[in-house]
């Protein structure tokens, strides 16, 4: 290590030929110096063992490690007495010793206490030496200065490590800010932690849908090897319950308590018997389990850290570091969209499939609910597995960071444009547009814009053939850049669709902030019809009115049967998409489907109870608007409802429905706010919902 000349000059008088001659005479007169040093070393460690903190540190060491440490200490004292050693060499050696002390948790106050033993030993050696008084004084001063240099080197070593902790935490926070999704957050943070001196491995685990813990990410030199040992059950994956040995270790306790748990020694901790052998294979001596917690203090993931050093995580500075990591990573991961749990080995496979270009785009038709004709297509990505199976985005998307999402978009868009070029060349009647999902960062990263325009140009396609479906899982940090990019796409002729309206992150406020050409109602709301039909239909109705009020046509996703298709059409939605219309299909099947498809509904004469219910809800809303005009309301009530037309088809399986409808009609004359009408309204809605569920069976 290079030291400033001004710093070294202060110690110049303690080295050189004169001091070397005196030290040589000292060693010649003490042929048993090694025995003295051995005696000193034993005394040194006896002194340490009499103090609580240092005694606990020594107790973590195996007999072999303790002997090795004593040997190092003896060599260190011998170095202080060595003629011929330079200031730089002594300083570097003391830095190394200080680094080891830092790794095992020996703090500076403890070290400073022990240095008086060095001074006492030097005095003992000099007191028996037959040197002239001035030579003794000269040698004493030199050795004291050497001890001072040694102390300063150890202080510098500790300060350097404290600086590295501050640096790694700053790097960690910067990495967290840089990441915009869970995959990148885990990749960046575990890389930073895995590169930190003292940490051998780090694992990130979450429970899957069945409650079993899955390792989702690995870091550090030993991370992948240890994760493989856990996956193959050479050592157990930890469990959250305390009812088994696998739940009794630090990770299980951390999960249940929400508190960081440290293990100072795999060899000494009886609760770690199940992991002891595999930890020894990897060289682990200590570990920490950091629970990542939500706003309520409940654990949702565990970060496991492993070190080659015993007691590594019990040092005060490392305890503070762990608390910082817990807070930063908890906030960062909760800020990310919560995706399904994908194990680290599966994630690697999915990333390799993507790298190999094993992507196929399927196409799902979107129909015009008024004309029944094919309006457009949505292109949906699938990965080809090694067995030829198609893997859905729900499985593989959580494994992709920004780079993977961009590559998926590039491959997918290229396939889509190639297919549209083919359709235009060979089927002139098929000139519809195709939608493709745009990742959240697609509106702020130039790479996506360049990909869109370059690919359209390469396949000689007009911009109007493309719809970019925008799903913002979080509010954009650069709103001005996002809005400018949307305007750029729209000015070129590309349509922008807001996907998944009504889902957790897709804010209604965004409809006002982001000018979209289309809006798609999230299929999660539609699926809710199976449990609460009227609530799902009310959502569809009001969201449709809202979006159309902004001038955006509405597509309802998730239309899986005739009743849902009818209801969406009756409630005024413009377009429909879902398995009840068509499943995603390969490109070669689109033309055949289009030739044979017919819309099996008549919005004026519903065939299903759900369609009738949608019609009744519309009728009830209109009745409310006529509440201030009783005569108009009375005439309106007497006119046939869609529920009547449903009954006229003769498909109703419930003989009581006609009489319920008649009573509802009579009570409606008392006004929509009438308690009797409200009660009858509720009964009619529930009965129609029950009939629809029977029709589905």
N, C-alpha and C positions, 0 to 999 in steps of 0.2 A: 504494500500500500504506500503510495507517495504522500509524504508529509511536507508541509511548508518549511523552507529552510529556516525561517525565523523561529518556528516552533522547535525544530531539531536543535537549533543553536543553544537553547536553554539546557539541553542535556549533554552537550558535547564533552564536558569535563568528566562524565561518568563512563566514557568509552575511550578506546585508543590504546596505544602501546603502554603507557605508564600504568593504567588500570589493569591491563592484561598481565603485566609482569607481577603486580601485587597479587592478582587472583591466582596466578600459577604457583606462587610461593605458598599461598593459603591452601591450595589443594594438595601441594606436595607434603605439607605439614599435617594434612588430615587424610591419611590413606583410607580411613573408614567413613569417608563423607557420605557414601551411599547408605550406610547404616543410619547415620544421623538424619539423612533425608527421609528414610523409611520411618524412623521414629517420629519425625515431624509430621509426616503425612497421616499416621495413625492418630496423633494428637489433634491434628487439624479436623479430621472427620469425627473424632470424639466430641470436639467442641461443637461442631455442627449438629450432631445428634442430640445434644443437650438443649437445643432450641426448638420450639414447637414447629415453626414453619419449615425450617431446613430438615428437621427430623422426618416430617411427613414426606418431603421430597425424596430423601434417601430411602425411605421405606418402599417407594414405588420401584426401585431398581432391583433387578435380579442380582444374585451374588456375583455373577460374571461381569455384569455392567458396573457394579460397585468397585470391583477389583480394577476394571479398566479405567474407571474414573480416578481411583487412587493413583494408578500408574501415571496418568496424565498430569495429576497434581504434582507428583514427585518430579517428573520431567520438567514441569514448569519452574519449580524451585531451582532445579539444577541449571536451567537456562539462565536464571537470574545471576547465578554464580559463575557462569561460563566466560572464560576469556575468549576473545575473538568474535563474540557476537556483536552485531551492529544494532544501532538504535532502531532502524527500520525492521530488522528481523524480530527483535524483541516485541516491538509494537504490534506487528502482524500476528505473532503467536498469541499475545495477550488478547487481541481482537477475537481470535478463534476460540480461546477459552471463554471469553465473555459471551460469545454467541451461544456456546453450549449451555452456559449458565442460564441465558435468556430462554432457550428452548425448553429447559426442564422447570423453569419457574423460579429460579433463584434471583431474588431482587437485589438491587444495589445496597440497601441498608444492611442486609445480611452479609454481603461481601465485604463491606467496609468494616464490619465488626471483626471479621477474621483476619484482616491485614495486620492487626497488632501481633498476631502469632508469627507472621513473617519477620516483623521487626525484632521480636524477642529472640527468634532463632538466630538471626544475624548477629545480635549482641552476644548470644551464647557462643557462637563460633569464634567471633573476634576476641572474646575475653580469654580464650585459651591459646591465642595465637601469639608467638614470640616475635612480634613485629615492633618496630620503633613506634612510639606514640603518634608521631606525625603521619606515619604510613597507615596506622590503624584509623586515625581520624580521616585520612584521605579516602581509604577504602570504605569506611562507614558512610561517608557522605555520598560516595559514588553508588553504593548499594541502596541507600535510601532514595537517591534520585531514580534509580532503576525501578524501585517499587512505586515511586510516584508516577513514572511513565506507564507502568503496568496498570495502576489504578485508572489513570486517564484513558488508557486504551479500553479497559472494561466499561467505563462510563460511556465512551464513544460507541461501543458495541451495542449497549442497551439503548442509547439514544437513536442509533441508526435503526434498530428494530422498531422502536416506537414510531420513527419516521416512516418506515415501510408499512406499518399498520395504517397510519394516516393516509398514505399514498394508495394502498389497496382499497381502502374504504371510499376514497375519492373516485378511484377508477370504477369501483363497483357502482357507485351512484350515477356516474356518467354513463355506464353501460346500461343501467336501468332506464335512464332518460332516453337513451338512443333506441331502445327496443320498443316496438309498437304491437307486439303480439307475444303470446306465452312462449312459443317455441324459441324466439330470439331472446326473450328475457332469461330463460333457463340456460340457453347456450352461452350467452355473454357472462352471466353471473357465475356459473360453474367453471367457466374457463378462467375467470379472474381469481376465484378462490382456489382452484386446483393448481394454479401457478404460484401461489403464495408459499414462501419458504416455511416448512414445518407441517404443511398439510399434504397428506399422501393421497387422499381420495375424498370425494364429496358426492353424495347421492341425493336426488330429489324424489320424493315418493308421495303419491296421493291414493286414496281409496277409489276403486272403480265402482261401477254401478251395483256390484254385488257386495261391496264393502271390503273387498280384498285389496291390500296394499300393492301398488304397482310402482316399480322404479321407472320414472319417466325421463330422467336425465342423469348423466354421470360426468364427473370431472376429476382431474388429478391423475397422476401417473398410474395409480393402482385402481382407479375408479371402475373401468370397464371389467377388469378381472374380478374384482370383488362383487360387482353387480351380477356377473355371470355365475359366481358361486352361490349367491342368494337365489337367483332364478332357478338354478338346477338343484336347489335344496341341499347343497353341501353344508350350508348353514341356513337357518330359517329366516324368511322375511319377517320383519316384526309385525305384530298384531296390535290392534288398538285396545282389546279387552285384556284384563289382568288375570284371566282364567287359565292361561297357559304360560309356559316358559318363554315363548316368543313374544308375549305381551308384558313380560316382567323386566325387560331390559330398559336402558335409558330412553329409547325411542318410544316405547309404549307408555312409559311414565310421562314423557314430554307431551305426548298426544293427549293424555287424560287430564293433565294438570295445566297445560298451556304454558308451562315454565320450562326454560332451558335446563337440560340435564347433561352433566358432564361425567365422564368415566376416566379416572386418573390412570388406571392400569387394568388391561384385559386379564393379566395373570392373577391379580389380587382380588378382582371383583367377582364374587360368587354368583351374582345374577347373570353373568355373561358366559357361563359355562358353554352354552350352545354355540357361541360364536368364537370361542377362544382359539380353537385349532385353526380355523380359516384366517382369523386375524393374525395369528403367528406366521402363517404362510405368506401373508402380504407384508409382514413387518410392522403391523399396527401395534402401538403401545397404549394409546389413549384415544378417546372419541368424545364427540359432543352431539347431542340431538337437539335441534332448534325447531320448535313448533312454529309454524306460520299461522297466524291467528286472524280472524275477521273482527269486525267492529264490536261484536258481542263477546269477544275473548275466546271463541271456540276455535279449536285447531282444524285446519282444512288441508294441511300438508306438513311434511317433515323434511327438514334439511339435515342430513347426517354427514358429519365431518370426522375424518380419521387422521391421526398423526403418527409419525414414526417415533415421537418423543413421549415418554411417560409424563403425565401431568400437564401436557402442553396447554390444554384449554382452561386450566385453573389459575393461570397467572392473571393478575388484575387487569392488565391491558387487554388480554385476550377475552376475558369476561365482558369487558366493555365493547370489544369488537363484535362478539356474538350478539349482544343486545342491539347493536346498530344494524347488523345483518338481518336480524329478526324483523325489526321495524321496517327497514327499507324493502326487503323482499316481500313481506306481507302486503304492504301498500301497493307495490308494483304489480304483483300477481292478481290482487283483487281488482286492479284497474284494467287488467286485460280481460277480454271476453273469455268466460269460463267454458272451455271446450271439454269434450270427453277425454277420459284418461287413456293415453296410448303408451304402452311400455317402450322403454328405450330401444330394445332390440327390434320391435315392430317399426318404430320410427326410422331406424336405420334402413330397414328394408324398403319402406315407402320412399325414402329419399333416394335410394338407389334406383328404384323403378322410374322415378321422375328423371333422374340423371340419364338413364338409359332411353328416355323418350317413350316409355310404355304408357302413353296417354291415348285414350279414345274419347271422342266427343259423341254423346248421345243427344237426341233431339226430342223435346216434348212439345206437342202442338199447343197453341193458345188460340181459342176460337172466339169469334164474335158472337156474343150471346143474343144478339138481335137477329142476325142473319143465319147463324149456324155455320158459317163458313170459316175456313182456316184463316186466321189473321196473321200469325207470326209463329216463330219457334223460339224456344229457349234452348241453348246449347249447354249441356251439363257434362262435366268432366268425370271420367272414370280412369282408374289405374288398372293395368293388366298385371295380375299376380303371376308368379312362376308357373302355377297350374292352369293358367288361362282364365281364371276367374276375374270378374270385374269387381273392383273395390270402390265403394262409394265415398264421396267427399267427407261424410260424417266420420269415417274411419281415418282417412289420411290427412285431412287438412290440419288437424292439430299438430302434426309432425313437421309442418313447413313454417320456416321463418320467412322474412321478406324476400330473400333470394329465391327460395323455393316457390313462393307464390308468384313471383315475376316470371320464372321459367314456366310454370304451369299456365299462366296467362298467355305467354308467347306461343307455346306449343298448341294450346287450345285455339287461340285466335287464328293461327296459321291453318289449322285443320278446317275451321269454320269457313274461312275465306276461300280455301280450295274447294270446299263443297258447294258454296254459293256460286262460285265460278262455273262449276260443273252443271248445277241446276239451270243457271241462266243460259248456258250454251246448249243444253240438251232438252230442257223443259221450259219453254218460254213463258208458259202460264204460271210458273212458280217463281215469282219475283218478290216474294215477301221478305221481310226483314228478320234477322236472327239476333236474339239477345244473348249476351255472355256476361257472366258475373265479373265485376271489377272489385279487386280487393280494397280494403279501406284506404290504403296509401296510394291507390291508383290515381287519385285526383290531385296529388301533390308531388309525385315523383315523375320527373321528366321521362324516365325510361318507359313508362307505360304509354305516355303520349306518343313518343317516337315509335314505339312498337305498333300502335294503332294505325298511324298514318303511313308508316313504311309498309305494313302488311296489306292495307287496302290498295296502296299504289302498286305493289308487286303483283297483286292478283287482278288489277285493273277493275276495281269495284267502286261504285259511288258510295260516298259516306252514308247515304240514306239507308243502306241495307243493314246497318249495324245499330243495335241498341246496347248501351252499356248499363247493366243493372247494378246499381250502387247500393251496397249494404254497408252502412257506417256503424261499426260496432262500438264506436266512441266518437265524441265530438272532435272534429279536426282541430289540431293545434294551430294551423295556418289557414284560417277561414278565407282571407283575401286570395291566397294562392289557389285554394280549392274552387272558389267561385269564378276566378278568372279562367281556370282550366275547363270548368263546365261550360262557360260562355264560349270558349275556343272550340270545344267539341260541337256545341249546338250550332254555332255559326258555320261550321263545316258541313252540317247536315246530319250529324250523328245524334240519335235520340238518347236521352238520359232517363232512366227509370229508377224510381225509389223503390227498392225491394223491401219486403217484410214490414210494411206499415202496420203498426200496432204491436210489434215485438218489443222486447225489453229496452233496446237502445235506440230504436228508430223513432225519435221524438216527433210528435205532431208539430212542434214548433219548427222543425226542419223543413216542413212543407212550405212554410212562409219564407224561410231563409234561402232554400235551395230551389231554384226554378226547374221543376222536372217536367218531362214530356209525358210520362206515365207514372202511375202509382200501382203497386202490387200489395194487396192485403195479405198479411202473413197467414200461412196455412195453419199455424198453431191456434189462431182464433177460430178458424173454421172447424178444426178437430174438436173444439170445445162443444160443438153442437151435439155430440154424442152424450154429453153429460147434462148440458143446460142449453137446449135448442134455442129457446127464445133469446137468451143472452148473446149467443153467437150471431143470431140474425140481427139483433139490434146493433151489434158492433158493425156488421157488414153494411147495414143501412146507413148509419150515421157517418162512418168513415167514407163511404161512397159519396154521400152528399158533400162532405167536407172537401174531398179531393176534387170532385167535379166543380165545386165552387171556386177552386183555384185554377180551373181550366185543364185539369189533368184527367184523361180517361183512366178507368179503374179496372184492374185485373184481379180477380179473386183466385188465389191459389188453394190447393188442397181439396178440389171438388172431386170427391171419391165415389159418389153415387148420383143417381138420377135426382133424388130429393135435393141435394146440395146444389146441383146445376140449376134446377128449377128455381130454388129459393134465390140464388144469386141473380138470375135473370129478372125475376119479379121485383127484387129490391133495387133494380136499376143499374147494376154493375155492367160495364161495357164488355169485358172479356172474361173468359174462364179458363182455368188450367188445372189439371189433376188427373188422377188415375181413372176417374169416372169418364173422362174424355179419352185419354190415351196415356199409357205409360211412356217413359223415355225410350226411344227406339234408335236403332242404327240408321245411318243416313239412307241406305238403300231401301228401307221400309217406309220412308216418309211418303213417297209418291203413291204407293199402294194404299196406304191408310187414307190419304187425301181423296182418292177416287171413291172409296167405299164409305166414307164417313157421312152420317146425317145426324143432325141435332134432334134427339128424341124427346123434345119438349115443345109445349105451346104455352107461353107465358100467360095467355088469357084463359087457359083451361088446364089447371094443374092436375097432374096424375098422381102426385104424392101428397101425403099429409103435411110434409115439411113445406112444399110449395104452397099448400093451402094456408099454412100458418104464416108464411111470409106475406101472402096476400092479405090475411087478416090484420097483421101488424101495420101494413101500409094503410089499410082502411081505417084502423084505429087512430093513426096519426092524422089522417085527413079529418076525421070526426073531431079531433081536438081543435083543429084550426077553424072549425065551423061553430065552436061553442058560443060565440057572440051573435050568431044568426040562427035562432031556433027553427025557423021555418025551413031554411036551407038544409039544416041538419036533419030534420024529419024526413024530407024528400030523399036526402042522401041515404038515410038508414033503410028506406024501403026498397032501394035499388038492389039488384042481385050483387052478392059478394063473390070473390073468387072461391070462398069456401063452399058456396052454393054450387058453383060450377064443378068443383071437385066432387061434390055429392052426386051431381047429375051424371058423372061418368060411371057411377055404379060400382066403384072400386072400394068404397068405404067398408071396412070390416067391422065397424062399431055401430050397432043399431041405435045407440043412445045419442049419437052425434047430431042427427037432424033436430031432435027436440032441444038439445043444448044450444044449438045455433038459433033456434026460434026464440028461446028464452033470452039469449044474449041480445037479439035484435029488439025484443020488446023492452028490455031494461035499458038499452041504449037510448031510448026515447026520453028517459029521465035525465039524460046528460052524462057526459063522460066522467064527471066527478062524483057521480052518484055512488055511494058505498055498495049498493046492491049490484050495480053494473060492474064495479071494480072486482067484486067477488066472483061474478059470473065470468068476467074476462079472464081472470086467473085460472078458473076451472077449464075454460075452453082451450086456453093455451096449453095447459098441462095435458089435456086429453089428446090434442093434436100431436104434441110431442111424443106421447106414449104410442099413438098409432103409427107414427113414422118409424120409431124404433122397432115396432113389430113388423113393419113392411121390410125393414132391412134384413130381417132374419131369414 
